[in-house]
Amino acid sequence: MSLELRVARPDDMEEIGRLSDQVFRAKRGGHMADEFPYLYDPANAHHWYVAFDQGRAVSIVGAMNWPVVIAGAATRAASVGSVATDPAYRGRGLASQLLQLAQKQLADEDVRVMLISGDLSLYTRFGARAIGWVDWYRLNPDSKKAPTPYHVRPIDPLDDAPVVARLNQTRGTRFGRSLPQLRAMLASQPMTQVEQGTKVALMVMAEGQAVSYLILNHRPFQGRGASRLSEWAGDPKGVLSALRSVQNWPEGGIEVPVLRDDWSLLAELRGSERVRSEPVSWLAKVIDGQGLSQDLQTVWAEVADRPLAILRLGEEQYKVRVGSEQWSVDAAELTEWVFGTKVPHRPASLECFWPIPSLWPEGLNYI
Ligand SMILES: CC(C)(COP(=O)(O)OP(=O)(O)OC[C@H]1O[C@@H](n2cnc3c(N)ncnc32)[C@H](O)[C@@H]1OP(=O)(O)O)[C@@H](O)C(=O)NCCC(=O)NCCS
């Protein structure tokens, strides 16, 4: 049997949607392409990697290519999802080969890191690794109802998108989104739809100025799950004050993820219970270490006492040079060294530079 593995074209999207629904929506119904319109947009076809058997899609990998800012420096990352193989074709290496194809194509588009949702051995074999930890805090309701300087109002997706973009730019590590993408995300957050919650998007004002915004996935799974803060920026006091003003808390309360960059939020969460600490639910793989080190040179130059270089030695192989020391690593080790938090052999000098766990890609595939 000869299979064709290639980058998709716009007119392949129907086949891709069919296989995706067969694998992911057989039990619950609905269409993946409706739930994740940007990922499945024919304009995004060139970020799909597909195996065809006589015109039928039998294995797929989907991606979106994003500008990303890490500690103030611009680079690119791809979020990868909707990885599926027709049950009759599993265990033959198709998904693995498509991940390799994705990696090559995305690296040609200057993507330095792939972020993959889920935690399968398929992905760790590919070289993806856990990149950091998130501490979850359960917010306490404000029992005193003390007056606050904040006025909270719903976000208008059309008019408020530029303000949301400006506030988001105050985060040192973040994903970039165009205004149309941001408007689409503010208008409907598919992650919330998928989890059957209600999206609450709030602007926090003080003295007539927008000081912060937040998006809450409220009462997911028909109120059986805890509400979850999925995105925020700006004044953290304003964010927590706005969350406390939200009506109709579920039994599990509101949970707030705290990432490495979120120290200002953590300071305001004093007294709240830390309910769990877990790896970020996405794996990462550095697919162009040399390009990444070039993109982040300014960050490096600011904080390092010795120069750093990452040089590509060959397929998946790198040399890491810090001052006069050097190490040879493969792509998985490089990913751990650069972005992991608990790596025994990492040179200490790598530790503080790239706090990528602050990238929080929840729902990003799905704007
Ligand atoms: C996960 C999924 C996409 C894997 O697709 P696949 O095409 O079977 O993937 P591969 O063949 O590359 O790898 C699957 C297994 O086959 C094995 N394998 C790969 N090539 C092989 C070969 N030539 N011969 C025998 N076995 C092989 C691999 O070791 C792998 O085992 P592992 O998963 O225990 O590590 C598929 O099982 C699927 O669609 N699952 C349901 C949807 C899903 O869960 N998607 C992921 C969302 S996060």
The ligand as an ORCA input file, in Angstrom:
! r2SCAN-3c Opt
* xyz 0 1
  C      -2.128      8.929     19.154
  C      -2.258      8.552     17.691
  C      -2.427      9.828     16.866
  C      -0.997      7.809     17.241
  O      -1.043      7.611     15.850
  P      -0.151      6.506     15.122
  O      -0.144      6.843     13.671
  O      -0.600      5.161     15.508
  O       1.279      6.819     15.785
  P       2.633      6.023     15.532
  O       2.370      4.808     14.700
  O       3.639      6.983     15.043
  O       2.991      5.617     17.006
  C       2.100      4.772     17.731
  C       2.823      3.567     18.290
  O       3.217      2.715     17.253
  C       4.579      2.359     17.420
  N       5.170      2.327     16.077
  C       5.581      3.388     15.366
  N       6.083      2.977     14.190
  C       5.955      1.644     14.159
  C       6.252      0.663     13.206
  N       6.827      0.977     12.036
  N       5.944     -0.607     13.519
  C       5.375     -0.919     14.697
  N       5.068     -0.025     15.632
  C       5.340      1.233     15.368
  C       5.195      3.421     18.207
  O       6.223      2.912     19.013
  C       4.077      3.951     19.028
  O       4.033      3.355     20.295
  P       3.824      4.230     21.593
  O       2.654      5.150     21.322
  O       3.572      3.236     22.665
  O       5.063      5.000     21.797
  C      -3.475      7.608     17.447
  O      -3.369      6.517     18.320
  C      -4.811      8.284     17.643
  O      -5.381      8.818     16.702
  N      -5.335      8.251     18.890
  C      -6.603      8.879     19.210
  C      -6.515     10.383     19.155
  C      -5.537     10.943     20.153
  O      -5.488     10.519     21.298
  N      -4.772     11.958     19.688
  C      -3.803     12.624     20.507
  C      -4.445     13.808     21.122
  S      -3.349     14.515     22.352
*
